[in-house]
Amino acid sequence: MWATVQAITMIAGSLVSLRFDLALVLERNLELACPLFYAIIGVVVACCIVCAFLIGISIEILGYAGIDGTTAVLGWSWLVLVGLAVVLQSWLMRAGAFASISVAIVLNAVVTNIVQLAGGVSGHGIWLIVGSVAGQATAALFCIWSIVSGDERPVWRWLTFSETSRLLSQYIRFPQLSLPFTVLSLVRDRAPIFIIGAFSPPAVVGLYSQAWRLTHFPSGLTSAALRPVFFHRTATEGLTAQGRAVDRFVRWLLLACSPWIAIVAFGNDALFILVLGDQWLDAGYLAAVLVFPAALFTITNWMDRLLDAVGRQDVNLKVETVAGLSSVGVLWLALAAGYSLTVAVLLQSVALVLSYIGFIWICYGIAGWPRSGFVKSLCVAFAVGASTYVFLVLVSLVLPQTGVFLVGAASAMSITIVILLMVRRELQ
């Protein structure tokens, strides 16, 4: 139930601003940015009211997914907070207040987990949703406090409906191009939950959801750390100026991910059972397959903002169309044809890997950056990952399973620390 509500909320929450929030980051004129800020909040509120109406007339259908009235109200509250948070963080991003954005994300995670764990004592799943709402509310309040106490506050100026319409029409390319891009990216990310649920029992949906979340955990870190910074820098300095920094981050991220990919692929179910317990049997095989596209997603999940900043949303949309439809399509076709979930997820991962590599290749071409460095980085990362896998196979001949994982984790951590130190020295 929580996975279903989360999927619906994350999809709708990213769309209720109609992606005008991206325009707010790029608008450098404070006199235009202030009315735009309040106009976008109005768009979010209007869209959330429409969502409330749709939820009300669909409550019986939602009941088949285990979503009752209380859950629906909590889910809608979560949706409103997510929508507002998108606008608030865009204003902070425009001002370069990256520390405030980071604190808000951390507060969201901390409060969410505290409430979920405390409520989990009762054994009722509703606390997963209550915790998510509480965490999002805390983050939103902190963002509001940061904006009010910042140097650039959005000054209120009353606008008529026609003035608001004219203002938003100046940024119409964002709902025209960025909104469909966001829809397709969310379909790629969330639709598998519903597709697998149509062919498999709820427990299998939970296994896939957990495998996806754990393998994509690093991409959340890079998105939070790099996306706002590069979006802001590209908006103010241009795309060409980011070439060296982007190329270095791509190289070091690939190298840092490669040993961990090998550990997850080698350990599969045994690693999941060791870390999470026997109840997560079969999630490890899914994670071993999903870890490959997840590693590449640590790079591509922030590079799309580079193209947004230079007005090439059309490229984002085209690439995402191919990635979303191909990955979701092969997953559905494989399950409909009677293949196992592991085979279906394998085909999904292949489609995603090809799409992500293609996206990076296109970004380098548009920016005019040399692609040779990316190819070399990809080859070196593959060599490091393959070497780590072979090393684990050899270690497994002399050590028990737990010892193999401990040695592998220590080796991967050592490589990651060395890489982080090198990145720090190189980028200072």
Disulfide bonds with the S-S distance in Angstrom:
none
